[in-house]
Amino acid sequence: YAGEWITYYSYSNVENLSQSSNKIYAVASGNLFSVEKSSSSLDLYSRVNGLSDNNVRFVEYDVDTDQLLVVYQNSNIDIISSRGVINISDIKTKNIIGGKSINKVFFKNKKAYLACDFGIVMLDMKRREIKDTYFVGDNASQLAVKSVYVDGENAYFVSNSRLAKASLNDNLLDYSNWQTLVSENEDVSGFSKNKTML
């Protein structure tokens, strides 16, 4: 019919799952869909019905704010809530030399800590805005962070060559506050595989 659009995407080959109290969200071949737990009804998400981009990389659900974080291959971000979809394109549009991929996310106290190819980005999920970017390499240089974890006292990250932590009481913007726990001369990859927090 005139004025109506229909999407024809592949929803097989599920690559990523996350869940809320009533829905399971899945990414398959770059496409996002959800299944209602009680009724098994299916919802498909695309640019036609609210998403801001194509090619979803992964999704994670933040229980504290009741919102779904959608990360795209090009580092664009959507936040989906009962109020609709909010786009956060700061990382996508930022002029950064080198990679900008978002590798993993960890939620703590209504904040999302994004492990990125250039460092760590802290996103305020309540205000739905980026608050800080931490360049944690030597002399505040870019460093590809593979995973990040935050507990009640410290923040941790893993790169290909380093496991480090910093106290949340310190200024995380100051690279010198990130203390190396495991260096490139030790088995960083083995540590991250054996620690569920990372």
Sequence and secondary structure as in RCSB ss.txt:
>XXXX:A:sequence
YAGEWITYYSYSNVENLSQSSNKIYAVASGNLFSVEKSSSSLDLYSRVNGLSDNNVRFVEYDVDTDQLLVVYQNS
NIDIISSRGVINISDIKTKNIIGGKSINKVFFKNKKAYLACDFGIVMLDMKRREIKDTYFVGDNASQLAVKSVYV
DGENAYFVSNSRLAKASLNDNLLDYSNWQTLVSENEDVSGFSKNKTML
>XXXX:A:secstr
 TT         SEEEEEE SSEEEEEETTEEEEEETTT  EEEE GGGT S S EEEEEEETTTTEEEEEETTS
 EEEEETTEEEEE HHHHS  SS   EEEEEEETTEEEEEESSSEEEEETTTTEEEEEE  SGGG    EEEEEE
 SSEEEEEESS EEEEETTS TTSGGG EEEE TTS HHHHHHH TT 
